[in-house]
């Protein structure tokens, strides 16, 4: 799945989705330590874990030509989280696949930022990376993320138990959404 595209920067009316900077790490670690932001994850993350994640995100760009971009709000905030595409590192009946992901600092929720960035991300994935489909998943209770998936044209497909989370854990059960390039084109048309 190696992609030879250069590391891209995406721009929307309000956002810049860009490569990570050293200065992003402290803000990212602060966001990952916020229980509200991490409520649908098994636990919050330490500064060291957040630093390691940024390194993994940069390696993902090198390997695939796409990844999780750092997000900034034009003329307002240099770092508010990430939005992008990732290849999950677990095995499930729908893998291998490409997943659309986002995580934003709580002050930036409910402003349409995830939707705006996710739309640009889907367009990039389908039009520049030639992806055939993109999936998204979260826990059933994460209504906000499910709503974003629906706003960008994704359809609910199935429930599954996330293989990286123990089966008896409350966050093990996930919902799976999907969109194909043809579905995205039809959704945008109208």
C-alpha positions as CSV (number, residue, x, y, z in Angstrom):
1,X,0.0,0.0,0.0
2,X,3.1,2.2,-0.3
3,X,2.1,5.6,-1.6
4,X,4.7,7.9,-3.2
5,X,2.8,11.1,-2.7
6,X,4.8,13.9,-0.9
7,X,3.7,14.9,2.5
8,X,0.7,17.1,1.8
9,X,-0.9,20.0,3.6
10,X,-4.6,20.4,3.2
11,X,-6.5,23.7,3.6
12,X,-10.2,24.4,4.1
13,X,-11.9,27.7,4.7
14,X,-11.1,27.7,8.4
15,X,-8.4,25.0,8.8
16,X,-4.9,24.0,7.9
17,X,-4.2,20.3,8.1
18,X,-0.4,20.0,8.2
19,X,2.6,18.0,9.2
20,X,3.5,17.8,12.9
21,X,5.9,20.3,14.5
22,X,7.9,19.8,17.7
23,X,5.8,22.5,19.3
24,X,2.6,20.4,18.8
25,X,3.8,17.7,21.2
26,X,3.1,19.5,24.4
27,X,-0.4,20.6,23.3
28,X,-1.1,17.0,22.0
29,X,0.0,15.5,25.4
30,X,-2.2,18.0,27.2
31,X,-5.2,17.0,25.0
32,X,-4.5,13.3,25.5
33,X,-4.4,13.8,29.3
34,X,-7.9,15.3,29.3
35,X,-10.4,12.8,30.5
36,X,-13.2,14.5,28.5
37,X,-11.3,14.2,25.2
38,X,-10.3,10.6,26.0
39,X,-13.7,9.4,27.4
40,X,-14.1,6.8,24.6
41,X,-10.6,5.4,24.9
42,X,-9.4,2.9,27.4
43,X,-7.3,5.5,29.3
44,X,-5.7,8.9,29.0
45,X,-2.1,9.1,27.7
46,X,1.1,10.3,29.3
47,X,3.4,12.9,27.7
48,X,5.8,10.0,26.7
49,X,2.9,8.1,25.1
50,X,1.8,11.1,23.2
51,X,5.3,11.8,22.0
52,X,5.6,8.2,20.8
53,X,2.3,8.6,18.9
54,X,3.5,11.7,17.1
55,X,6.6,9.7,16.0
56,X,4.3,6.9,14.7
57,X,2.1,9.4,12.9
58,X,5.1,10.8,11.1
59,X,6.3,7.3,10.1
60,X,2.9,6.6,8.8
61,X,3.2,9.5,6.3
62,X,6.6,8.1,5.2
63,X,5.2,4.7,4.7
64,X,1.8,5.4,3.1
65,X,1.9,9.0,1.8
66,X,-1.0,10.0,4.0
67,X,-1.7,10.1,7.7
68,X,-3.0,12.0,10.6
69,X,-2.5,15.7,10.1
70,X,-2.0,18.2,12.9
71,X,-4.9,20.7,12.7
72,X,-4.7,24.4,13.2
73,X,-7.5,27.0,13.0
74,X,-6.4,29.9,10.8
75,X,-5.6,33.0,12.7
76,X,-6.8,31.5,15.9
77,X,-4.9,28.4,17.1
78,X,-1.7,26.7,16.0
79,X,-2.7,23.2,17.2
80,X,-6.2,21.8,18.2
81,X,-5.8,18.1,17.4
82,X,-5.6,15.8,14.4
83,X,-7.7,14.7,11.5
84,X,-6.6,12.3,8.8
85,X,-6.3,8.8,7.4
86,X,-4.6,5.8,9.0
87,X,-4.1,2.1,8.3
88,X,-5.2,0.3,11.4
89,X,-2.6,-2.0,13.0
90,X,-5.0,-4.7,14.1
91,X,-6.8,-7.5,12.2
92,X,-10.5,-7.7,11.8
93,X,-12.9,-8.9,9.2
94,X,-12.8,-5.5,7.4
95,X,-9.0,-5.1,7.4
96,X,-6.8,-4.2,5.7
97,X,-8.4,-0.9,5.3
98,X,-7.9,2.9,5.6
99,X,-9.7,4.6,8.5
100,X,-10.6,8.2,8.8
101,X,-9.8,9.6,12.3
102,X,-10.1,12.8,14.3
103,X,-9.4,13.9,17.8
104,X,-9.8,17.6,18.8
105,X,-9.3,19.5,22.0
106,X,-12.6,20.0,23.8
107,X,-12.9,23.8,23.3
108,X,-13.1,23.1,19.5
109,X,-16.0,20.6,19.7
110,X,-19.4,21.4,18.2
111,X,-18.1,24.0,15.7
112,X,-18.1,21.8,12.6
113,X,-14.3,21.5,12.6
114,X,-14.2,17.7,12.6
115,X,-16.7,17.7,9.7
116,X,-14.9,20.3,7.7
117,X,-11.5,18.6,8.1
118,X,-12.9,15.1,7.5
119,X,-14.5,16.2,4.2
120,X,-11.2,17.6,3.0
121,X,-9.5,14.3,4.2
122,X,-12.0,12.1,2.3
123,X,-11.5,14.2,-0.9
124,X,-7.7,13.8,-0.5
125,X,-8.0,10.1,0.1
126,X,-10.3,9.4,-2.9
127,X,-8.8,12.0,-5.4
128,X,-5.1,11.9,-4.6
129,X,-4.5,8.5,-3.0
130,X,-7.0,6.6,-5.2
131,X,-8.6,4.9,-2.3
132,X,-11.7,2.8,-3.1
133,X,-13.2,3.1,0.3
134,X,-12.7,4.5,3.8
135,X,-14.0,3.2,7.1
136,X,-14.6,4.9,10.4
137,X,-15.3,3.3,13.8
138,X,-16.0,4.3,17.4
139,X,-17.9,3.1,20.4
140,X,-21.7,3.2,20.1
141,X,-22.0,5.9,22.8
142,X,-19.8,8.4,20.9
143,X,-22.7,10.1,19.3
144,X,-20.7,13.2,18.2
145,X,-18.3,11.1,16.1
146,X,-21.0,9.0,14.7
147,X,-22.8,12.2,13.7
148,X,-19.7,13.5,11.9
149,X,-19.4,10.2,10.0
150,X,-23.0,10.6,8.8
151,X,-22.5,14.3,7.9
152,X,-19.7,13.3,5.6
153,X,-21.8,10.6,3.9
154,X,-20.6,7.5,5.7
155,X,-23.1,4.7,6.3
156,X,-23.4,2.4,9.3
157,X,-22.3,-1.1,8.4
158,X,-22.0,-3.3,11.5
159,X,-20.9,-3.7,15.1
160,X,-17.7,-5.4,16.0
161,X,-15.5,-6.1,19.0
162,X,-12.3,-4.1,18.7
163,X,-9.5,-6.7,18.8
164,X,-7.1,-4.4,20.7
165,X,-9.5,-4.0,23.6
166,X,-10.3,-6.9,25.9
167,X,-13.7,-8.3,25.2
168,X,-15.1,-7.7,28.7
169,X,-14.0,-4.1,28.7
170,X,-16.8,-1.5,28.4
171,X,-15.3,0.1,25.3
172,X,-14.7,-3.1,23.4
173,X,-17.8,-2.9,21.3
174,X,-17.5,-0.6,18.3
175,X,-19.7,0.5,15.4
176,X,-18.3,0.4,11.8
177,X,-19.1,3.0,9.1
178,X,-17.9,3.0,5.5
179,X,-18.0,5.2,2.4
180,X,-16.8,4.3,-1.1
181,X,-15.5,6.8,-3.7
182,X,-18.8,6.4,-5.7
183,X,-20.8,7.0,-2.6
184,X,-18.8,10.1,-1.8
185,X,-19.2,11.4,-5.3
186,X,-23.0,10.9,-5.1
187,X,-23.1,12.5,-1.6
188,X,-21.3,15.6,-2.8
189,X,-23.5,15.8,-5.9
190,X,-26.4,15.9,-3.8
